[in-house]
Amino acid sequence: MKNKVVKRVMATALVSAMAVGTVGCGNNAQTSTDADTTKEVAQESTPAAATADTAAETTPETVVEETPWQYEVITDESGNPIDLGGMEIIVRDWWSSDEEKEPTNAYEEARDEYHEWIQDTYNFTIKQVAISSWASVPEDFANYATTGGDENYLFVLRQGTELVAAMNSGLMYDLSKLDCLDFTEDKWANGVHDLLNKGGAIYGMSANDPEPKGGIYFNKRLLEEAGIDPEVIYDYQENMEWTWAKFEELCEKVQADTDNDGVIDRYAMTNFTSDLYPCAVYSNGGEFIGNDGTKYYNDLESEETMEALNWVFDMLSKYEMVYPEDAEWDYTYTAFQNGEAVFSCAESYKAGQWSEMEDDFGFVCFPMGPKMDDYTNVYNDNPFCIPACYDDEKAWKIAFAYDLWTQPIPGFEDYAGWRANYLQSFRDTESVDLTLARLIDNGKVTYHNMIPGLQLGSDLIWGINADKTPAQKAEEIRNTWAAYLEEANK
């Protein structure tokens, strides 16, 4: 529901006219919290039940809707709104355009209004633009954080060994020192601040919606040909019946030699094992590398993880499509698009790449393993980092601005902004409203990408085959991973 939106000139007048208090977050990062400080709220006072005519007489600049309009004004020790001194803050990534877009709906109008208000009220500007490329961002950040500059950058980085190297080299500012950030707020649910937490220091954050990752795609035509209503899979998911056992039951039903020539021509599965094995591990409550809050440890040989690896090993032997001898490494994706198999484990972004697929498809969470009672997602989002070359005051101001910029928009706190983009990619609304919505809410961070040298594919997954079981492979790499962990835990 849209709130009452007061135009910028009205908001400015409210700020100047309000009775102000103070808060513990001052202009200087070293300001301590005072027990007597308060936050004052500027609130438009026209009752929600007032008619449009009455509102027009009392507040000509107000567009009347159904709920009160209010923005919280944070003040310094003198009772004035925090002043960031006109600083221009750039959130630099590798994909955003710097072209301004006109709002297309009520949410975007309210968002733009709020963003304009915070920038006017606290005297700063902020925008997110592409400066680096995906390939260059680690080096760009390392160079800048080493040499410094006059800009006010908040870097978006990507996960990987370069990120860990930068963190271990002291190139990232410790966000735990900033009293303007409260990581208990819901907007930090993707857990990036937990992932980049080392010894209590926090080196990265993200207030973006968590990205839904891996699940199971299914071909609706092939299911119907096998006598199965495709929509029943969504019912299994919603009734919490979507388990490994149920998935295997369906695989057994759909795989068939439909022309009776002795060769299977409708396979149950086609998978990229680097997607399938991890999804199965997380779906059973397992992990490859754990973190107990003080150090990383090898969790590969835990009961939950090994049970998942063995289950996948067995499923592949029974139901995985046999590929042509000259097939490319990524033929599994082509095979699903061509309707050569019923199920495929892949990430949510693949829906967009299958836009030309002739058959309709659906998407559900990865089925639950026996050690779990809910479906799960892996949060693997890009961290936003402040260079450690900035002093405390500058870092505080950048973090304060980013915190304001990423607050839920008043009146639209429950708005699912991510939904529209995914609806363009998927063929049915159930994939988005039932599956992706659940994956966004149910997730965990995973730590193997934080261990320099560790490569999940080449170390482990690609070496599990007919000649080497998961247990044998785990034993083979135990000492290698121990060395990686020893170095990472220094």
Salt bridges, closest charged atoms under 4 A:
GLU44 OE1 - LYS4 NZ 3.74
GLU109 OE1 - LYS2 NZ 3.29
ASP112 OD1 - ARG111 NH2 3.08
GLU116 OE2 - ARG8 NE 2.76
ASP120 OD2 - ARG8 NE 3.31
GLU162 OE1 - ARG158 NH1 3.91
ASP194 OD1 - HIS193 NE2 3.75
GLU211 OE1 - LYS213 NZ 3.49
GLU225 OE2 - ARG221 NH1 2.88
GLU231 OE2 - LYS220 NZ 3.22
GLU238 OE2 - ARG438 NH2 3.25
GLU248 OE2 - LYS318 NZ 3.13
GLU249 OE2 - LYS246 NZ 3.66
GLU249 OE2 - LYS253 NZ 3.58
GLU287 OE2 - LYS444 NZ 3.63
ASP292 OD2 - LYS295 NZ 2.94
GLU301 OE2 - ARG478 NE 2.84
GLU303 OE2 - LYS371 NZ 3.35
GLU307 OE1 - LYS371 NZ 2.76
ASP314 OD2 - LYS318 NZ 3.03
GLU347 OE1 - LYS213 NZ 3.83
ASP359 OD1 - ARG221 NE 2.84
ASP360 OD1 - ARG427 NH1 3.28
ASP392 OD1 - LYS177 NZ 3.49
GLU393 OE2 - LYS397 NZ 3.28
ASP403 OD1 - LYS187 NZ 2.78
ASP428 OD2 - LYS220 NZ 2.77
ASP433 OD1 - ARG419 NE 2.53
GLU476 OE1 - LYS468 NZ 2.50
GLU476 OE2 - LYS473 NZ 2.58
GLU487 OE1 - LYS490 NZ 2.95
